[in-house]
Amino acid sequence: MIPYVRDMDFEYGACDQVSPLIRRVVANNPGPFTFRGTGTYIVGRGEVAVIDPGPDDPDHLAAILKAVQGERVVAIPITHHHADHSPLAAALKAATGATVYGCAVLHHHMEHGDAPRMEADHDLGFSPDVSLCDGGFIDGPGWTLEAIPTPGHTSNHLCYALKEENALFSGDHVMGWSTTVITPPDGDMTAYLDSLAKVKARDFDVLWPTHGPPIREVAPFLDAYVAHRQERMDQITLALSQGPATIRELVPKLYADVDSRLHPAAARSMLAAIIHMERGGEIEASGPPGLDTTYRLA
């Protein structure tokens, strides 16, 4: 089982010192994909970076500007282009003159017509001033951030390592309160698992997700995260051993103990897993990947 961490002591709009170099301001946008809200991180003192400023919310912008009053915002690193992470970057840049860092999406994929909405929305206009799609560094007095490409949740997802604290701002790649949503075609399970391995190899002391509290027992948490994905794929293998089936047929069986209102989201997650398994030669499909495609064991 995943050792979730969900206890979080905070007040919306307040600026909390959560480590020697890190402050956090939480936006008032709680929801099924944002948990308590978007946690915007301020790194450093004097000249600072503001990671994932969050949704286009004037109150949250005011809270961030209040938190950095008397300081200079020099960098706005973005983990990815979802609407709870990147839209406020433009207003924060206008207010501070800071440079926006991140990775633009090369192709905006259209979801299938029957696909459930998996996130609040996408920030389709996101375009950073400096591209870090291949990695790179941002630094200021007393702090150094390294952009680590971690595609999977989205094709353009980045995490940011804080060298001085051996910490990782993990965006939506790893979250303590929930598993990460992977929605094809922009989300990709193969890339996601590769990115998890990349993060684990770095042996960070703490992960700071954009949503929820920090993860301090990093290695066992990542092991459980990977094991959960493998368990889901093992369930698919077992179900298909009883005969070919579609995702629509499999979801009610494999998620019988889950609220049926969540079955559409489960179907998208299963599609991501099946695409990964098909690439690995474990599964064969009757046609292009989809919810009504028939799958069988190879």
C-alpha positions in Angstrom: 0.0 0.0 0.0 1.1 3.6 -0.7 1.9 5.3 2.6 0.0 8.5 1.8 0.7 11.7 3.7 -2.3 14.0 3.9 -2.0 16.0 7.1 -1.3 19.7 6.2 -1.3 22.6 8.6 -1.8 25.8 6.6 -4.0 28.8 6.0 -5.1 30.0 2.6 -3.1 33.1 1.5 -0.6 32.9 4.4 3.1 32.5 3.8 4.6 29.7 5.8 8.3 29.0 6.2 8.5 25.3 5.6 12.3 24.8 5.4 15.4 27.1 5.7 15.2 28.1 2.0 11.5 27.4 1.2 8.3 29.3 1.9 4.8 28.2 0.7 1.6 30.0 -0.1 -1.5 27.8 -0.8 -4.1 29.0 -3.3 -7.8 28.7 -2.4 -8.6 26.2 -5.2 -9.3 22.9 -3.5 -10.7 20.1 -5.6 -10.6 16.5 -6.7 -7.3 17.0 -8.6 -5.8 19.8 -6.4 -6.4 18.4 -2.9 -6.2 21.4 -0.6 -5.1 23.7 -3.4 -2.0 24.8 -5.4 1.0 25.1 -3.2 3.2 27.9 -4.6 6.8 27.7 -3.4 9.1 30.7 -2.8 12.8 29.7 -2.8 15.5 31.9 -1.3 15.7 35.3 0.3 16.2 38.7 -1.3 16.3 37.4 -4.8 13.8 34.6 -5.1 12.2 32.0 -7.4 8.5 31.4 -7.3 7.6 27.9 -8.4 4.1 27.1 -9.9 2.3 30.4 -9.1 -0.9 28.6 -9.8 -4.4 29.5 -11.2 -5.4 32.9 -12.6 -6.6 34.1 -9.2 -6.1 37.8 -8.2 -6.3 36.9 -4.5 -3.5 34.4 -4.8 -1.4 36.9 -6.8 -1.9 39.4 -4.1 -0.8 36.8 -1.5 2.3 36.0 -3.4 3.3 39.6 -3.9 2.7 40.3 -0.2 4.9 37.3 0.7 7.8 38.7 -1.4 7.4 42.4 -0.5 10.8 44.0 -0.4 12.4 41.2 -2.3 13.0 40.7 -6.1 11.4 37.8 -7.9 14.0 36.8 -10.5 12.6 33.5 -11.7 9.2 31.8 -12.2 9.8 28.1 -12.8 6.7 26.1 -14.0 6.4 22.3 -13.7 3.7 21.9 -16.4 0.9 23.7 -18.3 -2.2 22.6 -16.3 -4.5 25.4 -15.3 -3.8 25.0 -11.6 0.0 25.5 -12.1 0.9 28.0 -14.8 -1.7 30.6 -15.7 -0.7 33.1 -13.0 2.8 33.2 -14.3 1.9 36.0 -16.8 0.5 38.3 -14.2 3.3 37.6 -11.8 5.8 38.4 -14.5 4.0 41.6 -15.3 4.1 42.6 -11.7 7.8 41.7 -11.0 9.6 41.5 -14.4 10.8 38.0 -13.6 11.7 35.4 -16.2 9.4 32.4 -16.7 11.1 29.0 -17.1 9.5 25.8 -18.2 8.8 23.5 -21.1 6.1 24.3 -23.7 3.9 21.5 -25.1 4.8 20.7 -28.7 1.4 19.3 -29.6 -1.9 20.0 -27.9 -3.7 16.7 -28.2 -7.5 16.5 -28.4 -9.1 14.1 -26.0 -11.5 11.5 -27.3 -15.1 12.7 -27.4 -16.2 10.4 -24.6 -13.1 11.1 -22.4 -13.9 12.5 -18.9 -12.3 15.8 -17.9 -9.3 14.7 -15.8 -7.9 18.1 -14.8 -9.3 21.5 -14.2 -8.2 22.5 -17.7 -5.0 23.1 -19.7 -3.2 26.4 -20.1 -2.9 26.2 -23.8 -1.1 29.5 -24.1 1.7 28.7 -21.8 5.0 29.7 -23.4 8.1 30.1 -21.1 10.7 32.8 -21.7 13.4 30.2 -21.2 12.9 26.5 -22.3 14.1 23.8 -20.0 12.7 20.8 -21.9 16.2 19.3 -21.9 17.0 20.3 -18.3 19.1 23.2 -17.0 19.8 25.4 -14.0 18.4 28.5 -12.4 20.3 30.1 -9.5 20.2 33.0 -7.1 22.0 34.0 -3.9 22.2 30.9 -1.8 20.0 28.7 -3.9 20.3 26.5 -7.1 17.5 24.9 -8.9 18.0 22.1 -11.5 15.2 21.4 -13.9 14.7 17.6 -14.4 12.6 16.5 -17.3 9.9 14.1 -15.9 7.4 13.4 -18.7 4.5 11.1 -17.9 1.8 13.1 -16.2 2.1 15.4 -19.1 4.6 15.4 -22.0 6.2 18.7 -20.7 6.4 18.0 -17.0 9.5 19.2 -15.1 10.6 18.7 -11.5 13.0 21.1 -9.9 15.8 20.0 -7.5 17.0 22.4 -4.8 20.7 21.5 -4.5 21.2 23.1 -1.1 18.5 21.0 0.6 18.7 17.9 -1.5 15.0 18.5 -2.1 12.8 18.1 -5.2 9.8 20.2 -6.2 7.8 17.3 -7.7 4.9 19.1 -9.2 2.2 16.5 -10.1 4.8 13.8 -10.8 4.7 12.5 -7.2 2.1 13.6 -4.7 1.7 12.4 -1.1 -2.1 12.5 -1.0 -2.9 10.6 -4.2 -1.6 8.7 -7.2 -0.8 10.8 -10.3 -3.3 11.1 -13.1 -1.9 9.9 -16.4 -4.3 10.6 -19.3 -3.3 9.6 -22.9 -2.5 10.9 -25.4 -0.4 13.7 -23.6 0.0 11.5 -20.5 2.2 8.4 -21.0 2.7 5.5 -18.6 6.0 4.3 -20.1 7.5 7.8 -19.8 6.0 8.2 -16.3 7.6 5.0 -15.0 11.0 6.0 -16.5 10.7 9.4 -14.9 9.9 7.8 -11.5 13.1 5.7 -11.8 15.1 8.8 -12.7 13.8 10.6 -9.5 14.4 7.6 -7.3 18.0 7.3 -8.5 18.7 10.9 -7.2 18.1 9.9 -3.6 16.4 13.1 -2.5 15.8 13.8 1.2 12.4 15.3 0.7 9.8 15.9 -2.1 7.7 19.0 -2.2 4.6 18.3 -4.4 2.6 21.3 -5.7 -0.5 19.8 -4.0 -0.3 18.5 -0.4 2.3 18.1 2.3 6.0 17.1 1.8 7.1 13.4 1.4 10.0 12.8 3.8 10.3 9.0 3.5 11.1 9.3 -0.2 12.5 5.8 -1.2 9.7 3.7 0.4 7.1 6.1 -1.0 8.5 5.8 -4.5 8.7 2.0 -4.2 5.1 1.9 -3.2 4.1 4.3 -6.1 5.8 1.9 -8.6 4.3 -1.2 -6.9 0.8 0.3 -7.2 1.1 0.7 -10.9 2.5 -2.8 -11.3 -0.4 -4.2 -9.2 -2.9 -2.5 -11.5 -1.2 -4.0 -14.6 -1.1 -7.4 -12.9 -4.9 -7.1 -12.4 -5.3 -6.4 -16.1 -3.2 -9.4 -17.0 -5.3 -11.6 -14.8 -8.6 -10.3 -16.1 -7.5 -10.8 -19.8 -6.3 -14.3 -19.0 -10.0 -15.1 -18.7 -10.6 -13.9 -22.3 -10.5 -10.8 -24.5 -12.2 -7.7 -23.2 -12.6 -3.9 -23.7 -11.7 -1.3 -21.1 -15.4 -0.5 -20.6 -15.9 -4.2 -19.7 -12.9 -4.4 -17.4 -13.4 -1.3 -15.3 -16.5 -2.4 -13.4 -14.8 -5.7 -12.6 -11.4 -4.3 -11.5 -12.8 -1.2 -9.8 -15.9 -2.9 -8.2 -15.0 -1.4 -4.8 -14.6 2.1 -6.2 -17.4 4.7 -6.5 -18.9 4.3 -9.9 -18.6 8.0 -10.5 -14.8 7.5 -10.6 -15.0 4.8 -13.2 -14.5 7.2 -16.1 -11.2 8.4 -14.6 -10.3 4.7 -13.9 -10.9 3.9 -17.5 -8.4 6.6 -18.6 -5.8 5.3 -16.2 -6.3 1.8 -17.4 -5.9 3.0 -21.0 -2.5 4.4 -20.1 -1.5 1.1 -18.5 -2.7 -0.9 -21.4 -0.8 1.2 -24.0 2.3 0.6 -21.9 1.7 -3.1 -21.8 1.0 -3.3 -25.5 4.4 -1.6 -26.2 6.0 -4.2 -24.0 4.5 -7.1 -26.0 2.2 -8.3 -23.1 -1.1 -7.3 -24.8 -2.5 -7.3 -28.3 -5.2 -4.9 -29.5 -7.8 -5.2 -32.1 -7.3 -1.6 -33.3 -6.0 1.8 -32.1 -5.9 2.2 -28.3 -9.3 3.2 -27.0 -12.0 2.4 -24.4 -13.9 0.1 -26.9 -10.9 -1.6 -28.4 -10.7 -5.3 -27.7 -7.5 -6.4 -25.8 -6.1 -9.9 -25.4 -3.0 -11.4 -23.9 -0.2 -11.7 -26.5 
